[in-house]
Amino acid sequence: MSQPRVVKVKTGSPFETKAGYSRVVAVGDLIFVSNTAGIDYSTRIMAPDAAGQARQCLANISGALAAVDATLADVVATRVFVPNSADWDAVIEVLGETFGGIDPTSTFTATPLAGAYLVEIEVTAYRGAGSAPAELVTVKL
């Protein structure tokens, strides 16, 4: 069995070095994107509201996925962290706008975040999943 190609993507953030992590790790076609904040890293500007931060999180994630030839359509799982329950509906709406029709699994949790961060998102993707045929199965739970 051949070894998979492992690609580790760094952004130059000092936190990546300090904490010893990568923004993206791709092992073959399986892609992991680290917890991503809703700050525009080029301007250091962050929206004052959760929906704006969620959109920026997803823009940052999209850019990270592009570094390994993947897109948001390839996302198979999301983990969303929102500390304030008053922001949940706004973030859920943004997630629905982005992932409606892609329909990854999702974990949505309330957890403390540092400073002015209102939402952070982490994803797992599989390169090519967005263009693969998908079967929808409905189950009663």
C-alpha distance (Angstrom), angle and dihedral (degrees) to the residues before:
residue distance angle dihedral
M1 . . .
S2 3.79 . .
Q3 3.78 122.8 .
P4 3.81 115.0 -104.8
R5 3.77 118.0 -118.0
V6 3.82 109.9 -104.7
V7 3.80 118.3 -156.3
K8 3.81 121.8 -174.0
V9 3.81 116.5 -166.1
K10 3.80 120.9 -155.6
T11 3.81 126.1 -171.8
G12 3.78 97.7 -162.7
S13 3.79 93.5 -105.7
P14 3.81 110.8 152.6
F15 3.83 87.3 -136.8
E16 3.81 90.3 65.2
T17 3.79 89.8 59.2
K18 3.79 95.7 38.9
A19 3.82 94.5 49.0
G20 3.81 95.8 32.3
Y21 3.80 100.4 -123.0
S22 3.80 141.3 124.7
R23 3.80 127.5 -131.1
V24 3.81 88.7 -132.8
V25 3.79 134.0 13.8
A26 3.79 117.8 -171.2
V27 3.80 118.7 -170.3
G28 3.76 104.6 -172.6
D29 3.81 104.3 -52.2
L30 3.82 94.8 -22.6
I31 3.82 110.4 99.6
F32 3.79 130.2 -168.3
V33 3.81 120.8 -167.2
S34 3.81 117.3 -163.9
N35 3.78 123.2 -122.3
T36 3.81 103.6 -68.2
A37 3.79 128.1 -154.7
G38 3.78 127.4 -144.2
I39 3.78 96.8 -113.1
D40 3.78 124.6 119.4
Y41 3.79 97.8 -123.4
S42 3.82 93.7 -159.6
T43 3.82 94.7 55.6
R44 3.85 99.7 21.6
I45 3.83 86.9 -131.8
M46 3.79 119.3 141.4
A47 3.80 124.9 -167.8
P48 3.81 114.0 -114.5
D49 3.82 92.4 -132.2
A50 3.80 133.8 64.4
A51 3.82 95.3 -121.7
G52 3.80 91.7 53.8
Q53 3.79 91.2 47.1
A54 3.82 91.0 48.2
R55 3.81 90.8 52.8
Q56 3.81 90.0 50.4
C57 3.83 91.0 47.3
L58 3.78 88.8 55.5
A59 3.82 92.7 45.6
N60 3.82 88.8 52.2
I61 3.81 90.9 47.4
S62 3.80 90.6 48.5
G63 3.80 89.7 54.4
A64 3.80 91.4 47.5
L65 3.81 91.5 50.7
A66 3.80 91.0 48.6
A67 3.82 88.5 59.6
V68 3.83 87.5 67.5
D69 3.81 97.1 37.4
A70 3.81 96.3 -99.7
T71 3.80 135.1 116.4
L72 3.78 139.2 -153.9
A73 3.82 86.5 -93.8
D74 3.82 86.9 68.5
V75 3.82 93.7 58.2
V76 3.81 112.0 120.0
A77 3.82 99.9 172.8
T78 3.80 137.5 23.6
R79 3.77 131.8 -166.2
V80 3.78 113.2 -163.6
F81 3.79 124.7 -168.7
V82 3.82 118.3 -163.1
P83 3.82 117.9 163.9
N84 3.81 98.6 -166.6
S85 3.81 118.4 62.7
A86 3.82 89.0 -154.6
D87 3.84 87.2 69.3
W88 3.80 97.5 49.5
D89 3.82 97.5 92.9
A90 3.81 93.0 49.2
V91 3.80 92.2 50.3
I92 3.80 93.0 44.2
E93 3.82 89.5 53.4
V94 3.82 91.2 54.0
L95 3.80 90.9 47.2
G96 3.80 89.9 51.1
E97 3.81 91.7 50.1
T98 3.80 90.4 51.9
F99 3.78 103.9 35.7
G100 3.81 103.0 30.3
G101 3.80 105.0 124.4
I102 3.81 91.4 15.7
D103 3.80 90.0 67.6
P104 3.82 103.6 -175.1
T105 3.78 121.4 -179.5
S106 3.78 111.0 -90.0
T107 3.77 139.3 -156.0
F108 3.80 114.2 -167.1
T109 3.77 117.4 -173.7
A110 3.79 141.8 168.4
T111 3.78 110.2 -125.3
P112 3.78 134.7 150.1
L113 3.81 115.3 -94.2
A114 3.79 128.2 -166.7
G115 3.79 123.2 -97.5
A116 3.80 119.0 -33.1
Y117 3.80 95.1 -13.4
L118 3.81 109.8 130.0
V119 3.81 98.0 175.9
E120 3.80 139.6 12.3
I121 3.80 126.0 -172.9
E122 3.81 132.3 -160.6
V123 3.80 123.9 -173.1
T124 3.76 143.0 -169.8
A125 3.78 117.7 -151.7
Y126 3.77 137.6 -178.0
R127 3.80 114.0 -145.2
G128 3.80 108.2 -117.5
A129 3.81 96.4 15.9
G130 3.80 90.8 115.7
S131 3.80 92.3 60.9
A132 3.80 97.0 39.1
P133 3.80 119.8 101.1
A134 3.79 110.6 -101.8
E135 3.77 129.1 -155.6
L136 3.80 117.9 -145.9
V137 3.80 114.6 -144.2
T138 3.79 120.6 -173.8
V139 3.80 118.9 -154.0
K140 3.78 131.5 179.9
L141 3.79 112.6 -130.6
